[in-house]
Amino acid sequence: PTPEPTPEVTPTPEPVVAEKLTVVAATAGDAQAQEPASMAIDGNPSTTWHTDWYPAENNNHDNHWLQVELDDVYAVGEFKYLPRQSQTNGIITSYKILVSLDGEEFTEVAAGEWAGDAAEKSATFEPVNAKYVRLQTVAAMSDQDTEAGGYKKFASAAEVSAYGTTAIPEVTPTPEPTPEVTPTPDPTPEVT
């Protein structure tokens, strides 16, 4: 008898593990002079980035964003946020995560809500190539009344970080081959 062929076994690929990415700079739409964006990437949870303590006419969160620049383009799939540890003002409770390759055009990749406590928060999303990752504040905690009523709007962060893997290669579609045109030969005249 002929032996049965052994089926070919395809090895299961190892899962890709996201790692903490290298952040080279941080910028913010608004910052208190003593608490700049760079304090959210300094590795020290007792320092903070904080928006202006005395918001003037624009008491809203439009410019309450914190952005990190990575050392290269990566497939980013997670953003971690450690709220300030000293008090609750500015702890972000509703957010959007936006990404960009050039720092100019951003695409929203995640949005959600976090608890108003000092525990580290995480936003995960389908990995996307990015060099810049922005945390946009939608709502945050505040205990300071405004003169007009309501509360002053703040945002703050002790530390932020992005996680991902090697950038996803761009897929360039293969162009369809152009059909080769064969010229039609002139008919041969009939000889009589």
BELNOR-V361927 format. One record per helix or strand. SS is the DSSP state (~ for helix, > for strand). FROM is the first residue (numbers start at 1). LEN is the number of residues. If there is no record, write none. Layout:
ss = {SS/SS}
from = {FROM/FROM}
len = {LEN/LEN}
This chain:
ss = {>/>/>/>/~/>/>/>/>/>/>/>/>/>}
from = {19/23/32/35/37/49/65/92/107/121/145/151/156/159}
len = {2/6/1/1/4/2/18/9/7/20/1/1/2/8}
